[in-house]
Amino acid sequence: MDQRPSGELSALLTDLYQLTMAACYFDQDMHAEATFSLFIRQYPAQRNYFVAAGLSEVVEYLETLRFTEDDLAYLGSTGLFPGRFLDFLQGLRFTGKVQALPEGSIFFADEPIVEVSAPIIEAQLVETFIINAISLQTMIATKASRSVQAAAGRPLVDFSLRRTQGRDAGLKVARASYLAGFLGTSNVLAGKLYGIPIFGTMAHSYITSFPHEIDAFRVFARNFPTIATLLIDTYDNISGARHAVTVAQEMEARGQRLDFVRLDSGDMAAISQEVRRILDDHGLGYVRILASGNFDEYKIARVLADGARIDAFAVGTKMGVSADAPYFDIAYKLVRYADQPVMKLSTGKVTLVDKKQVWRWFDAQGAMARDTIALRREAIPGGTPLLQPVMANGRITGPRPTLSECREYFQAQFARLPEAHKVLKDPTPYPVSLSPGLTELQSRVVQQIRRRELGENGNYGTD
Amino acid sequence: MDQRPSGELSALLTDLYQLTMAACYFDQDMHAEATFSLFIRQYPAQRNYFVAAGLSEVVEYLETLRFTEDDLAYLGSTGLFPGRFLDFLQGLRFTGKVQALPEGSIFFADEPIVEVSAPIIEAQLVETFIINAISLQTMIATKASRSVQAAAGRPLVDFSLRRTQGRDAGLKVARASYLAGFLGTSNVLAGKLYGIPIFGTMAHSYITSFPHEIDAFRVFARNFPTIATLLIDTYDNISGARHAVTVAQEMEARGQRLDFVRLDSGDMAAISQEVRRILDDHGLGYVRILASGNFDEYKIARVLADGARIDAFAVGTKMGVSADAPYFDIAYKLVRYADQPVMKLSTGKVTLVDKKQVWRWFDAQGAMARDTIALRREAIPGGTPLLQPVMANGRITGPRPTLSECREYFQAQFARLPEAHKVLKDPTPYPVSLSPGLTELQSRVVQQIRRRELGENGNYGTD
């Protein structure tokens, strides 16, 4: 009972300061309810919306949070913590409430993604994990949704595992990109763990290990006739395409159909047109062209604009690390403690106080029109509330949506986001406003803090 | 015996094509020795050297590689693989040889980092994991070494866990940055797993949960007098510094010394100078200033050039995701199969053939002067060979260096890299040449392949 269900979700996967702060709260008998709000402060370049993902990992972590004997022995060995605090940690469980955007939601800067309300030690300790989990999957789902948008209906497959930032990222990229509309992944473990369809082609090493390219093609086609994708650029795309034609004709003679050829280098528009012509000239109009090699939303849009005849894309590294925006300015901030709204005033980093709700308005055609961030207790007539209760008393409330359901939810929501907000470059900002109640409270709390903290030494007025 | 020692090192953490290609090799009775070479094709912007890291994870993975019953059941459920291939996978172990650069080595583009020689199915299956593991840690160690260089002797601590791309990355960033000279990490689990020193400060939420900032400082100082770092920017840096002075004086009265104050926002040069003056004016010359907030090598160099009085840096997100170069153009390519050197010819992506060794020359003062990439069988008199045998017959050969030993090795090597190659912007390229034997073989193999593969359809001459 003392072990976590998974060694990966260790309670020690946190920053040391979470534990030293917790020890201070414990020392001061500070056990009142704290509410922390997770939000993204600003858009990275060219982003204009976000796709929420990662919540299922967070609720699993919260529901099973505990310090093992081993964890406590390590903390004891640091000499930093008193025994009665370690005893307290041994019994610690997450007992709080969580409100959150469902996975697959479209959201915007400053809007709460997750709000955690719990005794302050619990709510504080989980900060590091919650930011890490939501940040990665939301970043990848957002990047992947842009690739889906650029591909205009052509299927995309995640090929990023070898270049993701570690093993956990490899799994989460497969999951988040599938959530955002990818057809599947090359990652076999992700296929097993998440039930995502898996896809594959062949490597250059496979081709070069045979005496001739066409031998490699023939062996693959005989072993995997229903999923064959022949990589044709190992020596030269055009001679590779001709070898693929020969093998496709041999497959036809056996009553089989070659599925794909794959391009991986060179001028994609020109080569794909020539390969398409070679295939069509031999009556192989059904053989599709898959392209790989440094694709992201920008390169997909560019090659299609250049007239590429590509039917599907394998998307790897640049999506898998969100290369043009490899991190978000995401924060988990205390907004209410012991029934008082709180904030910090640090330069350029003001936080919206108190428990909140996000309300959305749609136009007559059902398209997303605008959002309002409000205090949770405010009545906002006519809008649709976006944050939903997902945990209470430390337990998950109700059945969690499956990954497929999250994927469908994303697709339904994304269809309602107007095109002007989705374009890859210089998108129109989506309108988000603050409610009257939040605006008023925000301004009142700033004034109170300035009086209290800065009035003391006489350097500042009270506005 | 059928289970991996760690659920994290699953044999299924690979691309589907590794398994379909393996099934083809199996079908063709292709079990000859293949050698694959792992290398980085080119430098990202502003990089001029790399720091090798991640090898210990690779050898652990290779030594324990096996498919569990569960893995095989999943593969069986896909309907793709014949039973006799799954039976073969059940007994599969890594039986090959590995030569590699020791962790902490300085190396350059095109130089082999790892060369794996094994029956082709084994050597192929492990591609995805090896690239993933070496790529992440090498990327982070390289980025971290640049921060160490910029800090010119000031200690650095890794604070990146919340923004790393997943949990595994959080651990590996702590490890790789420590290897490259960081003093420690905020990541408690990394402290436990790798024996890395752990450090922490306090969060804005901690301050805002108390009625007054100074109360929060006092409680922390009483609970953690030996490691107190007071975060002073929650409301205003200057009033925060004055509160810290008061608490430091109270600590002095108890015979204690405040260790650090921490700046996290604003104009770091100006604020650090003013805070330094406030501390010094109160006889607190021993209290050091730690700075955090979007630091990487560029910002560290800039604030120090601007005259910042900062004694230590907490380095987070930008190092933790290698933000200006979040992936490497790293590849694991077949260079020899069944006693024949092989390569692909795809546009712009030529691979150096055959088993290799890298030789290094030092000048009279012991500084690194130039490298030569050679065939492994070539005699290169006068140079120092860099790749070392680390596995044979699937077992680790000899004791593995500890993380501390790798860290010391890095520091010794980095000291021998001349300054001109280390500068952050527009560094001088380090000279790397190919040996006569490799040059000759490379050119001969290109000609053979063109004759064999492209001569067949008459499109190409044979040079």
Interface residues (C-beta under 8 A of the other chain):
Chain A: S6 G7 E8 S10 L12 L13 T14 D15 L16 Y17 Q18 L19 T20 M21 A23 C24 Y25 D27 Q28 M30 A34 F36 D71 Y74 L75 T78 L80 I120 Q124 E127 T128 F129 I131 N132 S135 L136 M139 F159 L161 R162 R163 T164 Q165 G166 R167 D168 A169 G170 L171 K172 S186 N187 V188 L189 G191 K192 I198 F199 G200 T201 M202 A203 H204 S205 Y206 I207 T208 S209 H212 E213 A216 V219 F220 R222 N223 F224 I227 D233 T234 Y235 D236 I238 S239 R242 D264 S265 G266 T317 K318 G320 V321 S322 A323 P326 Y327 F328 I330 Y332 K333 L334 Y337 A338 V342 M343 K344 L345 S346 T347 G348 K349 I449 R450 R452 E453 L454 E456 N457 N459 Y460
Chain B: S6 G7 E8 S10 L12 L13 T14 D15 L16 Y17 Q18 L19 T20 M21 A23 C24 Y25 D27 Q28 M30 A34 F36 D71 Y74 L75 T78 L80 I120 Q124 E127 T128 F129 I131 N132 A133 S135 L136 M139 F159 L161 R162 R163 T164 Q165 G166 R167 D168 A169 G170 L171 K172 S186 N187 V188 L189 G191 K192 I198 F199 G200 T201 M202 A203 H204 S205 Y206 I207 T208 S209 H212 E213 A216 V219 F220 R222 N223 F224 I227 D233 T234 Y235 D236 I238 S239 R242 D264 S265 G266 T317 K318 G320 V321 S322 A323 P326 Y327 F328 I330 Y332 K333 L334 Y337 A338 V342 M343 K344 L345 S346 T347 G348 K349 I449 R450 R452 E453 L454 E456 N457 N459 Y460
